[in-house]
Amino acid sequence: MWQDTASQYGASSSHSQYYGQTPQQGVPLQFYAPGPDQGQFYPGSRSSLEGNMGAQVPIGQGGAVPAFGGNIQQQPGGWWTAFGTGGFEGEPPLLEELGINFSHIRAKSMTVLNPLRRVDERIMDDADLAGPLLFFFCFGVLLLLSGKPQFGYIYGFGLLGSISIYTLLNLMSENGIDAYRVVSVLGYCLLPMVGVGAISVVVTLDGILGYVLSLLSIIWCTFAASGIFVAVLRMSDQRLLVAYPVALLYGCFGLLSVFNVGAESTAR
């Protein structure tokens, strides 16, 4: 009965509608070329990620499958490109994606080294931690080379001081500032103290020379940091109030550069 139903609806007409030819017995199954009315369902080409695959060609009568051509564009450069910092063409460099911009680090460092110059109030719009972390690490390494392993004290004072100054600045100013920028300013302004650490490698600072250099670096760091905070927060009339807690923080770093904190307890 079902055979009659199939013949009633015309199985041959359905074959002729979708296939160009009827499959033969004993011949392996092949793909049939799309008809002229099937262009919207079987597009002639298919775009790849970077190139364009060759157009689909009807399979020949001999049963041979035509080779599909494709040309996925290769990025210029060899395997060593993956280990570089320049990136591919049209993509940002790896260092820029990581937030490391040497031109900005240089500009902020020059601002700290020349504190008498007028500070741009938008200097911390692109705050980063690459420079501050580098300066903290260099300071610790230089003190280590001078016989003062103070890494724990450096990061401890830096963390507690940043939290304290962040709290004070947000209580004193109307605009407010985020902790990220506070750490960035304090880290960049540590650069004069890094210079004192470099001097301590070749000269013993436990004397009059060390006290004078440490005091000068504290004043320098405090003047630069307070100038940046005042310019960013627009509170020039409160610079002395901002400079006082900042000077206390850099005073702790100055003591670390002069004295070997914890040496007596270690000797005992």
HELIX and SHEET records of a PDB file:
HELIX    1   1 TRP A    2  TYR A    9  1                                   8    
HELIX    2   2 ALA A   11  TYR A   18  1                                   8    
HELIX    3   3 PRO A   36  GLN A   38  5                                   3    
HELIX    4   4 TRP A   79  PHE A   83  5                                   5    
HELIX    5   5 LEU A   94  GLU A   97  1                                   4    
HELIX    6   6 PHE A  102  LEU A  113  1                                  12    
HELIX    7   7 ALA A  130  LEU A  145  1                                  16    
HELIX    8   8 PHE A  151  MET A  172  1                                  22    
HELIX    9   9 ALA A  179  TYR A  188  1                                  10    
HELIX   10  10 LEU A  191  VAL A  202  1                                  12    
HELIX   11  11 ILE A  208  LEU A  233  1                                  26    
HELIX   12  12 SER A  236  GLN A  238  5                                   3    
HELIX   13  13 ARG A  239  VAL A  258  1                                  20    
HELIX   14  14 ALA A  263  ALA A  267  1                                   5    
END                                                                             
